[in-house]
Amino acid sequence: MLLTQLASPQDSAKVAQRILKALSEPYVVQDRTVVITASIGIALLGSDGQDVNTVLRNADAAMHAAQDKGRNTYQFYAQSMNVALAERLSLESDLRKALERDEFLLYYQPQVDIRRWDVVGVEALIRWRHPERGMVSPASFIPLAEELGLISAIGDWVLRTACRQQVAWRATGLDVSIAVNLSAVQFQQPSLTAHIAEVLQETGADPHKLELELTESTAMQHAENAVTIFHQLKAMGFRLSIDDFGTGYSSLAYLKRFPIDTVKIDRAFVKDLASESEHAAIAIAIIAMAHGLKLRVLAEGVETQAQLDILREHRCDTIQGYFFSQPLPAELIEQLIVNHRRRQRSSGSSPDSFLLAS
């Protein structure tokens, strides 16, 4: 958009605010409510460039800065943004090549039964081992992968790799379930269940030892479709869970219709468990509600003894977090589980007198 009659730079900000407000109004498309957000970059001819190409390039840098700030906002161009944009473009280029260069790997974080203090499963978590940048945080590249349309291919890689790992562990006698996250993009693909069936056939993985996770927000945005797909996946033998529970807007009626096995309490609620906060009250309420629906409850982000004690008091089933172990590569997680189980057998320890794995 080109604005030619501005009394001051702040006039462009007012226009940006009006655009954001207009776009934020909900739209109804095929009986579904859709909300659009925008990221706007502002560059001024003269102070931000002497020619059209320069101004457009700088406006683009400002737009990316607005995206990084959290979207649905605007940013004026600043010279420092060129450095940030160059870094982003470099990261984009490297991310596009990461799959073919085999730079991704899976780490696994244990999921521990509170009552028996045994590792009953692990969650597969992607990591990017960049040859020059080192380990790149998922928070840095997953949103970028979604923007670039790469998340489906990456999600497929995660599923295949987790399936192969499950087969490898089964061959060694390690009995542990692997949880894999499905992205919103994957979940909306019409061929999802057929594709997953192909992956099972190709890898020889046992679906009864695989758990597929979908975030609460994605499940509820596509609730009717989720009911159908969940039933198809359940018929194939998968365990199913709703991730980040408590952060969305689940309808109890839909929750009862979903053939899921587990709800995972979002770490934001677990963090404040030791304080008498609203978050703590929500976490406790989720446990009671889920048990009322005959569902298991897993608490994410457990880091302290106090959090564990409260979760145990309210009969949470499973925990996951740094209190037991950080995410680890496959070979180290296998060693951790084997050693932990050996200690459990030799010491006869119970949940009241456990030995931390490290």
NUKOL-853624 format. One line per 4 residues: their letters; for each residue x negated, y, z negated of N, C-alpha, C. Coordinates in pm, whole numbers, plus 32768, in hexadecimal, padded with zeros to 4 digits. Each point is the difference from the previous one (the first is absolute). Layout:
BEGIN
A> X,Y,Z,X,Y,Z,X,Y,Z; ...
END
This chain:
BEGIN
MLLT> 7FAB,7F8A,8000,8055,8076,8000,7FA7,807C,8000; 8020,805D,805A,7FB1,807B,800C,8054,8076,7FCD; 7FC9,8046,7F9E,8043,8076,7FC9,7FB0,807A,802B; 8041,805C,8044,7FB7,8071,803D,8015,8085,7FB9
QLAS> 8065,800C,7FAD,801C,8082,7FC1,8004,7FEF,7F68; 7F88,7FFF,7FC6,7FF3,7FF0,7F70,7FCA,8080,7FC1; 8044,802F,7F9B,7FD0,8078,7FBA,7F88,7FDE,7FA8; 7FFE,7F84,7FCE,7F92,7FD3,7FA9,7FF8,7F68,8007
PQDS> 7F8F,7FC5,7FD6,7FF5,7F6E,7FFF,806C,7FBD,7FAD; 8030,8043,7F98,8065,7FC4,7FAB,8084,7FEB,8049; 8015,8049,806E,8079,7FEA,804E,8001,7F73,803B; 7F8B,7FCE,8026,7FF9,7F78,8037,8020,7F99,7F94
AKVA> 7FDA,801F,7F85,8020,7FA6,7F91,8097,7FFA,7FEA; 8043,8071,800E,8091,8002,7FEF,8045,7FAC,806B; 7FCB,8008,807C,8037,7FAF,806C,7FEA,7F6C,7FE2; 7F8A,7FDD,7FD0,7FE2,7F74,7FDE,805E,7FCE,7F93
QRIL> 801A,8053,7F9F,805B,7FD9,7F94,808D,7FE6,8035; 802C,8055,805F,8086,7FEC,8038,8007,7F7F,8052; 7F94,7FE2,8047,7FFB,7F83,804E,8008,7F87,7FA4; 7FB1,8003,7F95,7FFF,7F90,7FA1,808A,7FEE,7FC2
KALS> 8040,806E,7FDF,8084,7FF9,7FC3,8066,7FC4,8062; 7FFA,802C,807D,805E,7FCE,8064,7FED,7F6B,8019; 7F82,7FD5,8007,7FE4,7F73,801B,8020,7FA7,7F89; 8000,8039,7F89,8017,7FAD,7F89,8093,7FDA,7FEE
EPYV> 8058,803F,804D,808D,7FDD,7FF7,8014,7F70,8031; 804E,7FAF,7FB7,8014,7F74,802A,8050,7FF6,8081; 7FD9,7F9D,8052,8047,7FE5,807C,803F,7F75,7FF6; 8073,7FEF,803E,8042,7F7F,8003,7FEC,7FC4,808B
VQDR> 7FBC,7F8F,8006,7FE5,7FBA,807E,8035,7F71,7FF3; 8062,7FDF,804F,803D,7F7B,7FFE,8029,7FD9,7F71; 8049,805C,7FC3,8036,7FEB,7F7A,7F95,7FF4,7F94; 7F86,802A,801E,7F96,7FFD,7F9C,7FC9,808E,7FEF
TVVI> 7FE4,8024,7F85,7FCB,8085,7FE3,7F68,7FFF,800F; 7FCD,805E,8050,7F71,8009,801B,7FCF,808B,7FD6; 7F90,8003,7FB9,7FC3,807E,7FD6,7F79,800F,8044; 7FEA,8073,803D,7F85,801B,8049,7FAB,8063,7FB1
TASI> 7F7E,7FE7,7FFB,7FA2,805F,7FC6,7FA0,802F,806C; 7FBE,806E,7FE8,7FA3,8036,8064,7F83,8034,7FBB; 7F93,8002,804C,7F84,803F,7FD4,7FDE,806B,8067; 7FEC,807B,7FD2,7FEC,8071,805C,7F77,803E,7FE8
GIAL> 7FB7,8016,806C,7F81,8046,7FF9,800C,8089,8042; 7FC6,8067,7FC2,800B,8089,8033,7F74,8037,801C; 7FEE,802D,8079,7F83,8045,8025,8023,8081,8048; 7FB1,8069,7FEA,801E,8086,8033,7F9B,8027,806B
LGSD> 8034,802D,8071,7FA9,802F,806B,7FB4,807C,7FD0; 7F80,7FFB,800D,7FAC,806F,7FD0,7FAC,7FD2,7F8C; 803E,7FF1,7F8C,7FB4,7FD8,7F89,7FDA,7F6C,8004; 8052,7FAD,8042,7FE6,7F6F,8003,7FD7,7FCF,808A
GQDV> 7FDE,805A,8059,7FD6,7FDA,8086,8021,806C,8065; 7FA9,800C,8067,8011,8069,8062,8042,7FCD,8081; 8019,7F7E,8009,8040,7FC9,8077,8066,7F97,7FD6; 8059,7FDE,805E,8070,7FA7,7FE1,7FCF,7F76,7FD3
NTVL> 7F9F,7FC7,8043,7FD2,7F79,7FDD,7FC8,7FFB,7F72; 7FB4,8065,7FDB,7FC8,8003,7F79,806E,800C,7F96; 8062,8057,801B,806D,8012,7FA0,8051,7F7F,7FF2; 801C,7FBE,8071,804C,7F82,7FFA,7FB2,7F96,7FB3
RNAD> 7F7D,7FF8,8018,7FAF,7F9E,7FB9,8000,801C,7F6A; 7FF8,807F,7FDB,7FFF,8023,7F72,8089,7FEC,7FBF; 806B,8019,804D,8087,7FE5,7FCC,8010,7F6B,7FE5; 7FC6,7FAE,8058,8006,7F6E,7FEE,7FB5,7FD8,7F81
AAMH> 7F8D,803E,7FE7,7FB4,7FE3,7F86,8052,8025,7F84; 8046,8072,8008,8054,802A,7F90,8075,7FA2,7FEC; 8037,7FCC,806E,806E,7FA0,7FF5,7FD3,7F81,7FB8; 7F8B,7FCD,8023,7FCB,7F8A,7FBC,7FE8,801B,7F6C
AAQD> 7FD4,807A,7FE2,7FED,8024,7F73,8085,7FFE,7FB7; 806B,802D,8044,8086,7FFC,7FC3,802C,7F71,7FE8; 7FE0,7FA6,805F,8021,7F73,7FEE,7FB8,7FC6,7F87; 7F80,8020,7FF4,7FB2,7FCC,7F90,8030,8037,7F7B
KGRN> 803E,8076,8003,8031,803E,7F85,807F,7FBE,7FCD; 8040,7FB0,8055,8077,7FBB,7FD2,8077,800B,805E; 7FED,803C,8073,8069,800E,8064,8070,805E,7FD2; 8057,801F,805E,8070,805A,7FE8,7FD0,8086,7FC7
TYQF> 7F93,8030,8038,7FC8,807F,7FD4,7FB7,8041,8075; 7FC6,8075,7FEB,7FB4,8044,8069,7F7A,802D,7FC6; 7FA0,8015,8059,7F7C,802F,7FD7,7FCC,8063,8066; 7FC2,806C,7FCF,7FB8,805B,8058,7F77,7FC4,801E
YAQS> 7FCD,801D,8074,7F7C,7FCD,8026,7F92,8040,7FAA; 7F9E,7FAF,7FDF,7F86,8030,7FBE,7F8B,7FB8,8042; 7F8B,8042,8007,7F8E,7FC7,8047,7FD7,7F78,7FC9; 8012,7FED,7F7E,7FDA,7F81,7FC3,8051,7F8B,8038
MNVA> 8073,801F,803B,8055,7F95,8036,7FC1,7FBC,8079; 7FAB,8047,8048,7FBF,7FC1,8073,7FA9,7F8B,7FD5; 7FBE,8011,7F8E,7FAF,7F93,7FCB,8059,7F8A,7FDA; 8070,801F,7FBC,805D,7F98,7FD6,803D,7FBA,8079
LAER> 8021,804E,8068,803B,7FC5,8078,7F9B,7FA7,8047; 7F84,802C,8009,7F99,7FAE,803F,7FEF,7F7D,7FB5; 8005,8008,7F7B,7FF5,7F87,7FAE,8077,7FA4,8019; 8075,803A,8008,8078,7FB1,8018,7FFA,7FBB,8089
LSLE> 7FD9,804B,8067,7FF8,7FC6,8087,7F99,7F90,8005; 7F93,8011,7FB8,7F9B,7F97,7FF9,8038,7F84,7FBB; 804B,8017,7F93,803C,7F90,7FB8,8067,7FB9,8059; 804F,804E,804B,8061,7FC6,805C,7FBB,7FA4,8065
SDLR> 7F95,8032,803A,7FB6,7FB3,8064,7FCA,7F7F,7FC6; 7FC8,8009,7F87,7FC8,7F89,7FBF,806E,7F9D,7FD9; 8073,8035,7FD5,806E,7FA9,7FD7,8035,7FB0,8076; 8007,803F,8074,802F,7FBA,8078,7FA6,7F8A,8024
KALE> 7F82,8009,7FDB,7F9F,7F97,8022,7FEB,7F9B,7F90; 8037,801D,7F8A,7FE0,7FAF,7F89,802C,7F6E,800E; 8076,7FEA,803B,8030,7F76,800F,7FA4,7FAF,805B; 7FE1,8037,8074,7FAC,7FB5,805E,7F72,7FED,7FCB
RDEF> 7FD5,805A,7FAA,7F7A,7FF3,7FC6,7FFF,7FAC,7F81; 8074,7FCD,7FD9,800D,7FA9,7F8B,7FCF,8045,7F80; 802B,807C,7FEE,7FD3,804E,7F8D,8060,7FF9,7F89; 8077,7FC9,8015,805F,7FF2,7F92,7FE3,7F80,7FB1
LLYY> 8023,8001,7F82,7FF9,7F88,7FAD,806D,8009,7F96; 8021,7F8E,7FC7,8065,7FFC,7F98,7FBF,7FEE,7F78; 802E,804F,7FA1,7FE2,7FEA,7F73,807F,7FC7,7FC1; 7FF1,7FBE,7F8F,8073,7FC1,7FBF,8002,8025,7F6C
QPQV> 8075,8029,7FD0,800E,8024,7F73,805A,7F99,7FBB; 7FD3,7FC9,7F90,804E,7F96,7FBD,8086,8031,7FC9; 8060,7FA8,8002,8082,8014,7FC0,8009,7F96,7F92; 8012,802E,7F85,7FEF,7FAA,7F8B,8084,7FEC,7FB6
DIRR> 8022,7F83,7FEA,8076,7FDE,7FAF,7FE4,8027,7F70; 8053,8058,7FC8,7FE6,8032,7F79,800C,7F91,7F98; 8062,7FAB,800F,8019,7F9B,7F99,7F90,7F98,7FFD; 7FD7,7FCF,8075,7F99,7F97,8005,7F74,8038,8013
WDVV> 7FF8,8081,801F,7F81,8043,801E,7FB0,7FB3,8068; 8047,7FDB,806B,7FC2,7FB9,806E,8012,8052,807F; 7F9F,7FF8,805A,800A,8045,8081,805E,7FAF,8059; 8074,8038,801E,8064,7FB8,804E,8003,8030,8091
GVEA> 7FBD,806C,801D,7FFD,8033,8089,7F9C,8071,800D; 7FED,802B,807C,7FAB,8073,801B,8044,8054,806B; 7FE5,8082,7FFF,8033,8056,806A,7F8E,8021,8060; 801A,7FEF,8082,7F9D,801F,8066,8000,8097,801A
LIRW> 7F8C,803E,7FF3,7FF3,8091,8010,7F92,801D,8066; 8022,804B,8068,7FA0,8019,806B,7F96,8065,7FD6; 7F88,7FE9,8032,7F91,805D,7FEE,7FBC,8014,8087; 7FC5,8077,8013,7FB8,801D,807C,7F6D,8016,7FDE
RHPE> 7FAE,7FA4,8030,7F70,8009,7FE9,7FC0,8040,807B; 7FF2,8083,7FF9,7FCB,804D,8070,7F67,7FF6,8001; 7FC2,7FEC,8075,7F6E,7FEE,8004,7FB1,8079,7FD1; 803D,807A,8005,7FB9,8078,7FD6,8040,8042,7F86
RGMV> 8085,7FFE,7FF8,8047,8041,7F93,8008,7FA9,7F83; 7FE1,7F80,800F,8010,7FA2,7F90,8091,7FD6,7FF3; 802C,7FE6,7F86,8089,7FD5,7FE9,805E,8078,8006; 805B,7FFE,8061,8060,806D,8011,8080,7FDC,7FB6
SPAS> 8030,805A,7FAE,8078,7FE8,7FB1,807A,7FED,8059; 8059,7FA0,7FDF,807D,7FF1,804B,8052,8081,8003; 7FF6,804F,7F95,804A,807E,7FFC,7FD1,8060,806E; 7F86,7FEC,8031,7FCA,8056,8069,8026,7FD0,808B
FIPL> 800B,7F7B,8013,8015,7FD1,8089,808A,7FC4,801C; 804A,7FD7,7F9B,8085,7FC7,801B,8061,806A,8038; 8009,8078,7FC3,8056,8066,803C,7FD5,8024,808E; 7F7D,8002,8018,7FCD,801E,8085,8025,7F90,8061
AEEL> 7FF9,7F84,7FD4,8027,7F8F,8055,8093,8007,8026; 8052,802F,7FA2,808F,8010,801D,8016,806B,806A; 7FB8,8070,7FF5,800C,806C,8062,7FD3,7FD3,808A; 7F98,7FAE,8006,7FC6,7FD6,8080,8046,7F88,803D
GLIS> 8063,7FC9,7FB8,8046,7F8B,8034,7FB0,7F80,7FF5; 7FA1,7FFC,7FA1,7FAA,7F8B,7FF0,802C,7FA6,7F8D; 8064,802C,7FB3,8021,7FBA,7F84,8038,7F74,801B; 8044,7FEE,8070,8038,7F7D,8020,7F90,7F9B,801A
AIGD> 7F9D,8029,8050,7F90,7FA7,801D,7FB0,7FE1,7F82; 7FED,8064,7FAB,7FB7,7FEB,7F83,8050,7FA4,7FA4; 8083,8015,7FF8,8054,7FAA,7FAE,7FFC,7F70,802F; 7FFE,7FEC,8083,7FF6,7F79,8037,7F7B,7FBF,7FD9
WVLR> 7F95,8050,8005,7F7C,7FCC,7FD8,8002,7FD6,7F6D; 803D,8051,7FAB,8007,7FE0,7F71,804A,7F7D,7FEB; 8072,7FF0,8041,8050,7F85,7FF0,7FB1,7F86,802E; 7FC2,8006,8075,7FB5,7F8E,8034,7F8A,7FDE,7FA5
TACR> 7FBA,8067,7FD3,7F8B,7FE8,7FAC,8029,7FC4,7F7A; 806C,8030,7FC5,8032,7FC9,7F82,802D,7F6F,8013; 803F,7FE2,806F,802A,7F76,801B,7F88,7FA3,800C; 7F9B,802E,8047,7F87,7FAC,800D,7FBD,7FED,7F78
QQVA> 8000,8067,7FAD,7FC4,7FF4,7F7C,804D,7F9D,7FAA; 8085,8004,800C,8051,7FA1,7FB3,7FE2,7F71,8028; 7FEF,7FE9,8081,7FDE,7F7A,8031,7F77,7FD6,7FCA; 7FA0,805C,8000,7F79,7FE2,7FCE,8004,7FDF,7F6C
WRAT> 804A,804E,7FB2,800A,7FE5,7F70,8047,7F7B,7FE5; 8066,7FE4,804E,8048,7F83,7FEF,7FA4,7F89,8017; 7FA4,800E,8061,7FA1,7F94,801E,7FA1,7FE5,7F8D; 7FE4,8068,7FAF,7FA6,7FEF,7F8E,804B,7FDB,7F80
GLDV> 8086,7FF9,8009,8050,7FDC,7F8B,8029,8075,7FAB; 7FE9,807B,8030,8027,8076,7FB4,8094,801D,8019; 8050,7FF2,7F99,8091,8014,800C,8023,808D,7FD6; 8011,8058,8061,801F,808B,7FE2,8050,803A,8075
SIAV> 8063,8051,7FE0,8054,803E,8065,7FC3,8086,802A; 8013,8025,807F,7FCB,807F,8032,8075,805A,8027; 8000,807A,7FCD,8067,8062,8022,7FCA,805D,806C; 8052,8016,8067,7FD9,8054,8072,8069,806C,8013
NLSA> 7FD3,807A,8012,805C,8071,8016,802A,8007,8093; 8081,8017,8015,8033,801C,8086,8018,8096,800A; 7FCD,803E,806A,8015,8090,8013,808C,8018,8036; 802B,807D,7FF5,8083,8025,8035,8007,7FE8,8096
VQFQ> 7F91,8019,8046,7FFC,7FEB,8091,8010,7F6C,8020; 7FB8,7FAA,7FBA,800E,7F70,8016,808F,7FD3,7FE8; 803B,8033,7F95,8084,7FD2,7FD6,806A,8025,8067; 7FE9,8068,804D,8063,802C,8062,7FEF,7FBC,8088
QPSL> 7F9A,7FAC,800E,7FEC,7FBD,807F,8065,7F8E,8010; 8049,7FFD,8070,8066,7F97,8015,7FC6,7F73,7FFC; 7F81,7FF3,8025,7FC2,7F7C,8008,7FB6,7FD8,7F81; 801A,8046,7F90,7FB3,7FEA,7F86,7FFE,7F6E,7FD5
TAHI> 8075,7FC5,7FEC,8005,7F77,7FCB,7FC4,7F9C,8062; 801A,8014,8082,7FC6,7FA5,8065,7F69,800C,8000; 7FCE,807A,7FF2,7F6F,8014,7FFE,7FC1,7FC0,7F84; 8041,8011,7F8D,7FCB,7FC3,7F86,7FFF,7F68,800C
AEVL> 8067,7FC8,803E,8004,7F6F,8016,7F8A,7FD3,8056; 7FDC,8050,8066,7F8D,7FE1,8055,7F7F,8001,7FAF; 7FF2,8064,7FA7,7F88,800A,7FAE,7FF3,7F85,7FA5; 806F,7FD5,7FC6,7FFF,7F88,7FAC,7FD4,7F86,8050
QETG> 8034,7FF4,8079,7FDE,7F8C,8052,7F6E,8002,8029; 7FCF,8078,8022,7F75,800C,802C,7F9D,7FE7,7F8F; 8020,802D,7F88,7FA1,7FF7,7F90,8014,7F84,7FA9; 8079,7FC5,8003,801C,7F8E,7FAA,801C,8028,7F70
ADPH> 801F,807F,7FE9,801A,802F,7F77,8086,7FCC,7FCD; 8008,7FF2,7F7D,807A,7FD1,7FBD,8051,807A,7FD3; 8076,8017,803B,804D,8076,7FD9,802C,7FFF,7F6F; 8006,7F8A,7FC2,8028,7FF8,7F74,7F94,803A,7FA4
KLEL> 7F88,8011,8036,7F93,803C,7FB3,7FDD,808C,8032; 8062,803D,8045,7FF0,8089,802F,8076,8053,7FD1; 7FE3,8078,7FD4,806A,805D,7FD6,7FF7,807C,8056; 8070,8027,803B,8004,8077,8055,803E,8072,7FB1
ELTE> 7FBD,8074,8001,802C,8074,7FB3,802F,806F,805D; 806C,8040,7FD8,8034,8074,8047,801D,806B,7F9A; 7FDC,807C,801E,801A,806A,7F9F,8096,8018,7FF2; 8027,8030,7F8B,808C,801B,7FE5,8039,8063,8065
STAM> 7FB5,806A,801F,8033,8067,805A,801A,7FC8,808B; 7FA6,7FAB,8032,8013,7FC5,8085,8078,7FA2,8002; 800E,7FAF,7F96,8070,7FA3,7FFA,8085,804A,8001; 8008,806F,7FB6,807E,8048,7FF6,801D,8056,807B
QHAE> 7F98,802D,8044,8016,804C,807C,8039,7FA8,806D; 7FE7,7F7E,7FF6,8031,7FA1,8064,8047,7F8E,7FB8; 805B,8024,7FA7,8039,7FA0,7FA2,8047,7F8B,8043; 8059,801C,805F,804A,7F93,8041,7FA1,7FA6,804E
NAVT> 7FA2,803C,8045,7F9D,7FB2,804A,7FA9,7FB1,7FA0; 7FE1,803C,7F8D,7FAC,7FBC,7F9D,8044,7F82,7FCB; 8084,8007,7FEB,8048,7F8A,7FD0,7FEE,7F8C,8061; 8012,801C,8081,7FF3,7F98,8067,7F72,7FC9,8007
IFHQ> 7F9D,8059,8006,7F75,7FD4,800D,7FD3,7FB5,7F84; 8026,8031,7F8B,7FDB,7FBC,7F84,8035,7F71,7FFF; 807B,7FEB,802B,8039,7F7A,8003,7FB4,7FA7,8064; 7FD7,8038,8071,7FB4,7FB3,8061,7F78,7FD7,7FC7
LKAM> 7FBC,805E,7FBF,7F7E,7FE2,7FC5,800D,7F9D,7F8D; 806A,800F,7FB3,8017,7FA4,7F90,8016,7F72,8034; 804A,7FF4,8070,8019,7F7C,803B,7F7F,7FC0,8033; 7F9D,8053,8021,7F7F,7FCC,802E,7FA9,7FD1,7F8C
GFRL> 8027,8024,7F85,7FB7,7FD0,7F8B,7FB2,806A,7FB5; 8003,807D,802E,7FB4,806A,7FBE,8042,802A,7F7C; 7FAB,802A,7FA2,8030,804B,7F8D,8003,8093,802B; 805D,804C,7FC8,8013,808B,8028,7FFF,805C,7F87
SIDD> 7FC8,8076,8012,7FFE,805F,7F91,8017,808E,8033; 8038,8053,7FA8,8011,808F,801A,7F91,804A,7FB5; 7FAE,8048,804B,7F8C,8046,7FC9,8025,808F,7FDC; 7FB0,803C,7FA7,8013,808B,7FD5,808D,8018,7FCC
FGTG> 8035,7FA0,7FB8,808B,800B,7FD2,800D,8071,7F99; 806C,804C,800E,8019,8070,7FA7,7FE5,8086,8040; 7FB8,7FFF,8073,7FDE,807E,8042,8066,8025,806B; 8058,7FA3,8023,8061,8018,806A,808A,8015,7FCA
YSSL> 8061,7FCC,804B,808B,8017,7FDA,8050,7F80,8016; 7FD1,7F91,7FCA,8042,7F81,8017,808F,8000,7FCB; 8058,7FCE,8052,8088,7FE7,7FD6,8005,7F77,7FBD; 803D,7FFA,7F8D,8009,7F80,7FBA,804A,7F99,8055
AYLK> 8062,802E,804C,804B,7FA5,8057,7FA3,7FC0,8067; 7FA7,8051,803D,7FA3,7FC8,8062,7F97,7FA9,7FBD; 7FD3,8029,7F8B,7F9B,7FB2,7FBA,8034,7F73,7FE4; 8080,7FF6,7FE3,803D,7F7D,7FE8,800B,7FAF,8081
RFPI> 8009,8045,8072,800B,7FBA,8080,7F79,7FD5,8038; 7F96,8046,7FD8,7F7B,7FDA,8030,7FD7,7F7B,7FC0; 7FDA,7F9C,804E,7FD5,7F80,7FC7,7F6E,8004,7FD3; 7FE1,8060,7FAA,7F75,8013,7FD5,7FE4,7FB2,7F81
DTVK> 7F80,7FF1,7FE3,7FD5,7FB6,7F89,7FC9,805C,7F93; 7FC5,806F,802B,7FB5,8054,7FA2,8014,8094,801E; 8005,8050,7F97,7FF4,8091,8010,7F7D,802A,7FBE; 7FB9,805A,8042,7F81,8030,7FCD,8013,808F,7FCF
IDRA> 7FEE,8016,7F7F,800F,8086,7FC6,7F8C,8057,802E; 8020,8072,8037,7F99,805A,8032,7FA3,802C,7F8E; 7F80,8010,8023,7F9B,8023,7F9C,801B,8086,7FBC; 804A,8058,8041,801E,8082,7FC3,804F,7FEF,7F7E
FVKD> 8055,7F9B,7FF8,804E,7FE7,7F88,7FAF,7FB5,7F97; 7FA7,7FA8,802F,7FAC,7FB3,7FA4,7F9B,805A,7FBB; 7FD1,8066,8048,7F9A,8059,7FCA,8029,803F,7F7C; 8081,8024,7FF4,802F,8047,7F89,8046,7FA6,7F9B
LASE> 7FE9,7F7D,800C,8047,7FA3,7FA8,7FE7,801A,7F6D; 7F86,8024,7FDD,7FDD,8011,7F74,803B,807E,7FC3; 8037,8057,8053,803F,807A,7FCC,8098,7FF1,8009; 8045,8045,7FAC,8092,7FF9,8003,8034,8061,806A
SEHA> 7FE6,7FDE,807C,8024,8057,8070,8073,7FC4,804F; 8033,804F,805E,8069,7FCD,8058,7FCB,7F8E,8056; 7F84,800A,8029,7FC6,7F95,8051,7FFD,7F7D,7FB3; 7FDB,8006,7F82,7FFD,7F87,7FAE,808C,7FC5,7FF4
AIAI> 8062,8056,7FEC,808A,7FD1,7FF4,802F,7FBF,8081; 7FD7,8039,8072,8026,7FC7,8081,7FC1,7F76,8012; 7F80,7FF3,7FDD,7FBC,7F7F,800E,8046,7F94,7FAE; 8023,8021,7F85,8043,7FA0,7FA8,808A,7FDD,8038
AIIA> 8045,8064,8036,8084,7FE8,8039,7FF8,7FA7,807C; 7F96,8013,8051,7FEF,7FAE,8078,7FED,7F6E,7FDA; 7FB2,7FE8,7F97,7FEA,7F76,7FD3,8085,7FBF,7FD9; 804E,8047,7FB0,8080,7FC9,7FD2,8060,7FEA,8076
MAHG> 8006,8061,805B,805A,7FF3,8072,7FD7,7F8C,805A; 7F7F,7FF5,801F,7FD0,7F95,8058,801A,7F78,7FC2; 7FE6,7FF2,7F80,801B,7F80,7FBD,8094,7FE0,8002; 8054,8066,7FF7,808F,7FEA,8009,802A,7FCA,8087
LKLR> 7FB1,8020,8067,8019,7FCE,8087,7FAF,7F82,801E; 7FC2,7FC6,7F9A,7FB0,7F85,800D,7F84,8015,8057; 7FC7,8077,7FFA,7F88,801F,804C,7F88,8008,7FA3; 7F8B,7FDE,8036,7F86,8012,7FB4,7FD1,8090,800E
VLAE> 7FB2,802E,7F9E,7FCF,808A,7FFF,7F68,8000,7FF9; 7FC2,804A,805A,7F6F,8013,7FFE,7FE4,8094,7FEB; 7FAB,801E,7F9F,7FDA,808B,7FE4,7F79,801C,8042; 7FFC,8067,8054,7F84,8027,8045,7FB3,8066,7FAE
GVET> 7F7E,8005,8015,7FAF,8069,7FC4,7FEC,7FF4,7F6A; 8002,7F85,7FCB,7FEB,7FED,7F70,7F6A,800E,7FE2; 7FE0,805D,7FA9,7F74,801E,7FE5,7FDA,7FFB,7F6D; 8062,7FFA,7FA5,7FDE,8005,7F71,8047,7F93,7FB2
QAQL> 7FC9,7FE5,7F8B,803D,7F9F,7FA5,8089,802F,7FD3; 800E,8083,7FE9,8080,8035,7FD3,806D,7FE9,8068; 7FDF,8014,807F,8061,7FE6,806B,8027,7F6D,8003; 7F9D,7FAA,7FF4,801B,7F70,8001,805A,7FD8,7F8B
DILR> 7FE4,8035,7F8A,804F,7FDC,7F8A,8093,8026,8011; 8018,8077,8038,808B,802C,8014,8045,7FAA,8069; 7FB9,7FE0,806B,8039,7FAC,8069,8020,7F74,7FCB; 7FA7,7FCE,7FAD,8019,7F7B,7FC5,8077,8006,7FA1
EHRC> 8008,806B,7FB2,8070,8010,7FA2,8086,7FFF,8048; 8003,803B,8078,807E,8008,804C,800A,7F91,8069; 7FAC,7F9D,7FF2,8008,7F84,804E,7FEB,8014,8096; 7FA9,805C,8024,7FD5,8009,808B,7FB9,7F7E,8023
DTIQ> 800F,7FD1,807A,7FCC,7F7B,8024,7F6E,8002,8028; 7FDA,8062,8051,7F7C,7FFE,803E,7FC5,808C,8002; 7F7B,8007,7FF5,7FBC,8080,800B,7F98,7FFC,806E; 7FDD,8077,802E,7F95,8010,8063,7FBC,8085,7FE3
GYFF> 7F7C,7FFF,7FF9,7FBC,807E,7FE5,7F73,7FEC,7FCD; 7FBB,806D,7FEA,7F74,7FFC,7FD9,7FEB,7FC8,7F74; 806B,7FF5,7FB1,7FEF,7FC6,7F7A,7FCC,7F71,800C; 802F,7FBA,8066,7FCE,7F77,8016,7F8D,8000,8064
SQPL> 8014,803E,8073,7F95,8003,8065,801F,8068,806B; 7F97,803C,8033,800C,8054,8076,8010,7FA5,807B; 802A,8034,8073,8001,7FB0,807B,7F73,7FD3,8023; 7FF5,7F84,802F,7F7D,7FC6,801E,8003,7FB6,8085
PAEL> 7F8C,7FEF,8040,7FFB,7FAF,807B,8028,7F6F,7FE3; 8023,7FB6,8068,8036,7F79,7FF0,7FA6,7FA5,7FAE; 7F7D,8003,801E,7FA6,7FA3,7FBA,7FF6,8022,7F6B; 8005,8081,7FDE,7FF7,8026,7F73,8084,7FE6,7FB6
IEQL> 806F,8014,8044,8081,7FE7,7FBF,8012,7F6B,7FE7; 7FCF,7FAE,805C,8006,7F6F,7FED,7FAE,7FD8,7F86; 7F88,8038,7FF5,7FAA,7FE4,7F8D,8041,802F,7F7E; 803D,8075,8004,8041,8036,7F89,8071,7FA4,7FD1
IVNH> 8054,7FD3,805C,8072,7FAD,7FDB,7FD1,7F7A,7FCA; 7F9F,7FC4,8043,7FCD,7F7D,7FD3,7FC4,800D,7F75; 7FAD,8065,7FEA,7FC0,8013,7F7D,8067,801E,7F93; 8063,8052,8022,8066,8022,7F9D,804F,7F85,7FD7
RRRQ> 8027,7FAE,8060,804C,7F88,7FE1,7FAC,7F9C,7FB1; 7F7F,7FFD,801E,7FA7,7FA7,7FB4,7FF8,802D,7F6E; 7FF5,8083,7FEB,7FFC,8034,7F78,8084,7FE7,7FB7; 806F,800F,804A,8083,7FE8,7FC5,800C,7F70,7FCF
RSSG> 7FD1,7FA3,8052,8009,7F72,7FD9,7FA4,7FE0,7F8B; 7F89,8037,8001,7FA0,7FDE,7F98,8021,8042,7F7A; 8039,8079,8005,801C,8048,7F85,808D,7FEB,7FCD; 8057,7FD0,805C,808C,7FF0,7FD9,803E,8084,7FDB
SSPD> 7FCE,806E,803C,8030,8085,7FDB,808E,8016,802F; 8045,8054,7FB8,808A,8022,801E,8006,8093,8023; 8073,8032,8028,800A,808F,801D,7FE0,8058,7F88; 8004,7FC8,7F89,7FE2,804F,7F89,7F6B,8001,7FDF
SFLL> 7FB4,7FAA,8043,7F70,7FFC,7FE6,7FB9,7FE0,8083; 8007,805D,805D,7FCC,7FE5,8086,7F73,8035,800F; 7FC0,7FCE,8069,7F7D,8031,8027,800F,804D,8082; 7FD2,807A,8001,800E,8050,807A,7FA3,7FCA,806B
AS> 8034,7FFD,807B,7FAC,7FDE,8073,7FB9,807E,802D; 7F8B,7FF2,802F,7FB4,8074,802F,7FAA,7FDA,8077
END
